[in-house]
Amino acid sequence: MRLLRSTDLALRLLMRLAVAGESSPTTREVAGDMEVPYTHAAKVVAELQHLGLVDARRGRGGGLTLTEKGRGASVGALVRLFEGDGEVVECEGATPCPLNSGCRLRGALRRAQEAFYAALDPVTVADMVVEPTGPLLLGISRRPGAA
């Protein structure tokens, strides 16, 4: 299974904010740290803010902070939200699969997809930033005034 870029970015952004401490990086700073286009980061931040996982404040003293809801969010639930509830394979598209009425593949892939999500369900954003990940995330973050 392959995650959408927006799902990957959302998870990495939440992890980055989980180790931010007292600092509140801006969307532009986080996009730079992660080497992704600002527009992509801004869309993901807007969705995370809508979900109540991130607070975003504008202006002087503004920036992004992870909410308590965000810190405790299930990685499985986040992946489901960003990936949607679609099928792994397209069986009903413009050219429907001729095996559709008797195919066992779709069910097997659906069970595998659910097993994937179930493995991620107990993992929280906070779990994802324990050592060694947290210090590594801090090491790649650009800090104001840092060389």
MARVEX-952633 format. One record per residue (C-alpha): residue number from 1; residue in one letter; z, y, x. Coordinates in Angstrom, 2 decimals. Layout:
N
SITE | seq | type | pz | py | px
SITE | NUM | A | Z | Y | X
...
! end
This chain:
147
SITE | seq | type | pz | py | px
SITE | 1 | M | 0.00 | 0.00 | 0.00
SITE | 2 | R | -0.86 | 3.43 | 1.25
SITE | 3 | L | 1.02 | 6.58 | 0.22
SITE | 4 | L | -0.69 | 9.78 | -0.79
SITE | 5 | R | -0.44 | 12.59 | 1.74
SITE | 6 | S | 1.62 | 14.60 | -0.74
SITE | 7 | T | 4.15 | 11.76 | -1.05
SITE | 8 | D | 4.43 | 11.44 | 2.72
SITE | 9 | L | 4.83 | 15.20 | 3.09
SITE | 10 | A | 7.47 | 15.37 | 0.33
SITE | 11 | L | 9.57 | 12.68 | 2.00
SITE | 12 | R | 9.26 | 14.23 | 5.46
SITE | 13 | L | 10.03 | 17.69 | 4.09
SITE | 14 | L | 13.17 | 16.45 | 2.34
SITE | 15 | M | 14.26 | 14.69 | 5.53
SITE | 16 | R | 13.67 | 17.87 | 7.54
SITE | 17 | L | 15.76 | 19.90 | 5.11
SITE | 18 | A | 18.51 | 17.26 | 5.14
SITE | 19 | V | 19.15 | 18.05 | 8.82
SITE | 20 | A | 18.66 | 21.82 | 8.58
SITE | 21 | G | 22.40 | 22.53 | 8.45
SITE | 22 | E | 23.10 | 26.21 | 7.92
SITE | 23 | S | 19.53 | 27.28 | 8.67
SITE | 24 | S | 17.08 | 27.73 | 5.82
SITE | 25 | P | 13.58 | 27.26 | 7.20
SITE | 26 | T | 10.67 | 28.80 | 5.34
SITE | 27 | T | 7.80 | 26.82 | 3.90
SITE | 28 | R | 5.58 | 28.22 | 6.66
SITE | 29 | E | 8.03 | 27.10 | 9.36
SITE | 30 | V | 8.33 | 23.59 | 7.92
SITE | 31 | A | 4.53 | 23.35 | 7.62
SITE | 32 | G | 4.25 | 24.37 | 11.27
SITE | 33 | D | 6.93 | 21.89 | 12.36
SITE | 34 | M | 5.11 | 19.09 | 10.54
SITE | 35 | E | 1.66 | 20.27 | 11.57
SITE | 36 | V | 0.32 | 20.36 | 8.02
SITE | 37 | P | -1.56 | 23.14 | 6.22
SITE | 38 | Y | 0.72 | 25.74 | 4.65
SITE | 39 | T | -1.06 | 25.36 | 1.30
SITE | 40 | H | -0.24 | 21.63 | 1.17
SITE | 41 | A | 3.39 | 22.28 | 2.07
SITE | 42 | A | 3.64 | 25.05 | -0.55
SITE | 43 | K | 2.37 | 22.72 | -3.31
SITE | 44 | V | 4.87 | 20.03 | -2.36
SITE | 45 | V | 7.72 | 22.56 | -2.13
SITE | 46 | A | 6.84 | 23.84 | -5.61
SITE | 47 | E | 6.98 | 20.29 | -7.02
SITE | 48 | L | 10.27 | 19.53 | -5.23
SITE | 49 | Q | 11.72 | 22.78 | -6.53
SITE | 50 | H | 10.56 | 21.94 | -10.07
SITE | 51 | L | 12.34 | 18.56 | -9.74
SITE | 52 | G | 15.55 | 20.33 | -8.66
SITE | 53 | L | 15.56 | 18.74 | -5.20
SITE | 54 | V | 14.94 | 21.91 | -3.21
SITE | 55 | D | 16.02 | 25.52 | -3.63
SITE | 56 | A | 13.47 | 28.07 | -2.43
SITE | 57 | R | 14.49 | 31.70 | -1.99
SITE | 58 | R | 12.11 | 34.52 | -1.12
SITE | 59 | G | 12.67 | 37.56 | 1.01
SITE | 60 | R | 15.11 | 38.38 | 3.74
SITE | 61 | G | 17.65 | 35.62 | 4.13
SITE | 62 | G | 15.45 | 33.32 | 2.07
SITE | 63 | G | 14.12 | 29.91 | 2.87
SITE | 64 | L | 14.37 | 26.31 | 1.76
SITE | 65 | T | 17.54 | 24.33 | 1.22
SITE | 66 | L | 18.09 | 20.81 | 0.03
SITE | 67 | T | 20.14 | 20.51 | -3.14
SITE | 68 | E | 22.83 | 17.86 | -3.62
SITE | 69 | K | 20.45 | 16.18 | -6.05
SITE | 70 | G | 17.84 | 16.15 | -3.28
SITE | 71 | R | 20.24 | 14.71 | -0.71
SITE | 72 | G | 21.13 | 11.83 | -3.02
SITE | 73 | A | 17.62 | 11.27 | -4.38
SITE | 74 | S | 16.31 | 7.71 | -4.30
SITE | 75 | V | 13.29 | 7.30 | -2.03
SITE | 76 | G | 11.87 | 4.75 | -4.49
SITE | 77 | A | 12.15 | 7.21 | -7.38
SITE | 78 | L | 10.53 | 9.96 | -5.30
SITE | 79 | V | 7.64 | 7.73 | -4.33
SITE | 80 | R | 7.13 | 6.74 | -7.98
SITE | 81 | L | 7.11 | 10.42 | -9.02
SITE | 82 | F | 4.59 | 11.48 | -6.41
SITE | 83 | E | 2.39 | 8.38 | -6.58
SITE | 84 | G | 2.29 | 8.17 | -10.35
SITE | 85 | D | 2.37 | 4.99 | -12.38
SITE | 86 | G | -1.20 | 3.94 | -11.71
SITE | 87 | E | -2.51 | 0.48 | -10.99
SITE | 88 | V | -3.05 | -0.65 | -7.41
SITE | 89 | V | -6.64 | -1.61 | -8.29
SITE | 90 | E | -9.03 | -0.08 | -10.80
SITE | 91 | C | -10.01 | -2.77 | -13.29
SITE | 92 | E | -11.13 | -0.60 | -16.21
SITE | 93 | G | -13.26 | 2.02 | -14.40
SITE | 94 | A | -16.88 | 2.99 | -14.95
SITE | 95 | T | -17.86 | -0.59 | -14.18
SITE | 96 | P | -15.11 | -2.82 | -15.63
SITE | 97 | C | -14.28 | -5.92 | -13.63
SITE | 98 | P | -15.94 | -9.01 | -15.15
SITE | 99 | L | -12.77 | -11.01 | -14.41
SITE | 100 | N | -10.61 | -8.63 | -16.42
SITE | 101 | S | -9.84 | -11.04 | -19.26
SITE | 102 | G | -8.61 | -13.83 | -16.99
SITE | 103 | C | -7.68 | -12.20 | -13.70
SITE | 104 | R | -4.35 | -12.90 | -12.06
SITE | 105 | L | -4.87 | -10.46 | -9.21
SITE | 106 | R | -3.85 | -7.33 | -11.14
SITE | 107 | G | -0.50 | -8.89 | -12.15
SITE | 108 | A | 0.21 | -10.08 | -8.61
SITE | 109 | L | -0.56 | -6.65 | -7.18
SITE | 110 | R | 1.60 | -4.96 | -9.83
SITE | 111 | R | 4.54 | -7.23 | -8.95
SITE | 112 | A | 4.02 | -6.45 | -5.26
SITE | 113 | Q | 3.97 | -2.72 | -6.04
SITE | 114 | E | 7.22 | -3.01 | -8.00
SITE | 115 | A | 8.80 | -4.99 | -5.14
SITE | 116 | F | 7.78 | -2.17 | -2.78
SITE | 117 | Y | 9.45 | 0.43 | -5.01
SITE | 118 | A | 12.50 | -1.78 | -5.57
SITE | 119 | A | 13.01 | -2.04 | -1.81
SITE | 120 | L | 13.05 | 1.77 | -1.61
SITE | 121 | D | 15.22 | 2.40 | -4.69
SITE | 122 | P | 18.63 | 2.04 | -2.97
SITE | 123 | V | 17.59 | 4.22 | -0.02
SITE | 124 | T | 18.47 | 7.93 | -0.35
SITE | 125 | V | 17.18 | 10.97 | 1.50
SITE | 126 | A | 20.57 | 11.19 | 3.23
SITE | 127 | D | 20.20 | 7.59 | 4.41
SITE | 128 | M | 16.88 | 8.45 | 6.03
SITE | 129 | V | 18.35 | 11.03 | 8.42
SITE | 130 | V | 21.19 | 9.10 | 10.03
SITE | 131 | E | 20.88 | 8.56 | 13.77
SITE | 132 | P | 18.50 | 8.34 | 15.48
SITE | 133 | T | 16.22 | 10.07 | 12.95
SITE | 134 | G | 18.30 | 13.19 | 12.28
SITE | 135 | P | 18.54 | 14.31 | 15.90
SITE | 136 | L | 14.83 | 13.58 | 16.38
SITE | 137 | L | 13.98 | 15.77 | 13.39
SITE | 138 | L | 16.08 | 18.59 | 14.83
SITE | 139 | G | 14.32 | 18.19 | 18.15
SITE | 140 | I | 10.88 | 18.80 | 16.66
SITE | 141 | S | 11.99 | 21.77 | 14.54
SITE | 142 | R | 11.04 | 25.21 | 15.67
SITE | 143 | R | 13.95 | 27.57 | 15.68
SITE | 144 | P | 13.68 | 31.37 | 15.60
SITE | 145 | G | 13.99 | 32.64 | 19.14
SITE | 146 | A | 13.41 | 29.21 | 20.68
SITE | 147 | A | 10.91 | 28.99 | 23.50
! end
